[in-house]
């Protein structure tokens, strides 16, 4: 099987279900951004500081593929095969992980500037892509139904990535730089 099919050479792509849409379609933008997020989470997972979190981060990547598949499915047609779905426990996993990390972190008293350590910065990049994916998915819901758990998971994931950035900063013993607006 060849990677290239030439079927997208005129700016169209197929949804799961067969309908062809513009590659500039909001649905394509949404799942493309989820794919970008998945690549950033992979980079976060590859950081040595995350050796103990590799399995969770891989699980998150799996859930992002699930979300991408849901977003890539034509809402007017049922898929011909069984599709995985986001379930409430997926959101709960993120919440529990955040609670465990938060218990070890100093109280947050100000906005934090991204940076301080390469791995912290990668988390912040993933977080900002996650927020963009969330905005696109929410915008897509104005045109077409999207499972509420997808939005909830993406929202919680951006929070998780922020808390993870703080946890990595603590573990790496780097200063969290508080934003101090000029007056």
C-alpha positions in Angstrom: 0.0 0.0 0.0 1.3 3.4 -0.9 1.1 6.4 1.5 0.1 8.7 -1.2 -3.2 8.2 -3.0 -3.5 11.4 -5.0 -7.1 11.7 -4.0 -6.4 14.9 -2.1 -4.6 16.7 -4.8 -7.5 19.1 -5.5 -8.0 20.1 -1.9 -10.6 17.6 -0.9 -10.4 14.7 1.6 -12.8 12.0 2.7 -14.4 11.6 6.1 -15.0 8.2 7.6 -18.2 7.3 5.9 -17.0 8.4 2.4 -18.2 12.0 2.0 -15.6 14.3 0.5 -15.1 17.7 2.0 -12.7 20.6 1.6 -9.4 20.3 3.5 -10.2 23.7 4.8 -13.4 22.4 6.4 -13.7 23.2 10.2 -14.0 19.5 10.9 -10.7 18.8 9.2 -9.1 21.8 11.0 -10.4 20.4 14.3 -9.1 16.8 13.9 -5.9 18.1 12.3 -5.2 20.2 15.4 -5.9 17.2 17.6 -3.3 15.4 15.5 -0.9 18.2 16.0 -1.6 18.0 19.8 -0.9 14.3 19.7 2.5 15.0 18.2 3.3 17.5 21.0 2.1 15.0 23.7 4.5 12.5 22.1 7.3 15.0 22.5 6.4 15.6 26.1 6.3 11.8 26.6 9.8 11.5 25.1 11.3 13.8 27.7 13.5 12.0 30.3 11.8 13.8 33.1 8.6 11.9 32.1 9.9 8.4 32.3 7.5 7.6 35.1 4.6 9.1 33.2 5.2 7.4 29.8 2.3 5.0 30.1 -0.2 7.7 31.0 1.0 10.0 28.2 0.7 7.1 25.8 -2.8 6.5 27.0 -3.5 10.2 26.4 -2.2 9.9 22.9 -4.5 6.9 22.3 -7.5 9.0 23.5 -6.5 11.7 21.1 -6.6 9.2 18.3 -10.0 8.2 19.4 -11.1 11.9 19.4 -9.5 12.4 16.0 -11.5 9.4 14.6 -14.7 10.7 16.0 -14.1 14.1 14.5 -13.2 12.5 11.2 -16.4 10.6 11.0 -19.2 11.9 8.8 -22.0 12.8 11.3 -24.6 11.9 8.7 -23.4 8.3 8.4 -22.8 5.6 11.0 -19.3 4.0 10.7 -19.3 0.6 9.2 -17.1 -0.7 12.0 -17.1 -0.2 15.8 -15.4 3.0 16.8 -13.8 3.6 20.2 -15.2 6.4 22.3 -14.2 8.7 25.1 -15.8 7.6 28.4 -16.3 9.4 31.7 -13.4 7.4 33.3 -11.0 9.0 30.7 -11.8 12.4 32.2 -11.5 11.1 35.7 -8.0 9.7 35.0 -6.9 13.2 34.1 -8.6 14.7 37.2 -7.0 12.2 39.5 -3.6 12.7 38.0 -3.9 16.5 38.5 -5.1 16.1 42.0 -2.1 13.9 42.9 0.3 16.4 41.3 -1.4 19.4 42.9 -1.0 17.9 46.3 2.8 18.2 45.8 2.9 21.7 44.2 3.1 25.1 45.9 -0.1 27.1 45.8 -0.5 29.0 42.5 -0.7 32.7 43.3 -0.1 34.3 39.9 0.0 33.5 36.2 3.1 31.7 35.3 5.3 32.5 32.3 6.0 29.5 30.2 9.6 28.3 30.2 12.4 27.6 32.6 13.2 24.1 31.3 12.8 22.6 27.9 10.3 20.0 29.1 8.2 22.6 30.8 8.1 24.6 27.6 7.0 21.5 25.6 4.1 21.1 28.1 3.1 24.7 27.5 3.2 24.3 23.8 1.1 21.2 24.0 -1.3 23.0 26.3 -1.7 25.9 23.9 -2.4 23.6 21.0 -4.9 21.8 23.2 -6.7 25.0 23.8 -6.8 25.7 20.1 -8.2 22.3 19.5 -10.8 22.9 22.1 -11.9 26.2 20.4 -12.1 24.5 17.1 -14.1 21.6 18.5 -16.5 24.0 20.2 -16.9 25.9 17.0 -17.6 22.7 15.2 -20.5 22.0 17.6 -22.3 25.0 16.2 -22.4 23.2 12.8 -22.6 19.5 13.9 -23.0 17.5 17.0 -19.9 16.5 18.9 -19.9 14.3 22.0 -19.8 16.4 25.1 -17.2 14.1 26.6 -14.8 15.0 23.8 -15.0 18.7 24.7 -14.7 17.8 28.4 -11.7 15.6 27.8 -9.9 18.2 25.8 -10.6 20.9 28.4 -9.3 18.7 31.2 -6.3 17.7 29.1 -5.2 21.4 28.8 -5.5 21.7 32.5 -3.5 18.5 33.0 -0.7 19.8 30.7 -0.5 23.0 32.7 -0.3 21.1 36.0 2.3 18.7 34.5 4.4 21.7 33.4 4.4 22.9 37.0 5.2 19.4 38.3 8.1 19.1 35.9 9.4 22.5 37.0 9.3 21.4 40.6 11.1 18.1 39.8 13.7 19.9 37.7 14.2 22.4 40.5 13.6 25.4 38.1 12.0 28.6 39.1 8.4 29.2 38.0 8.4 32.8 36.9 5.3 34.6 38.0 3.9 37.1 35.5 4.1 40.6 37.0 2.2 43.0 34.8 3.9 46.4 34.5 2.1 49.2 36.1 
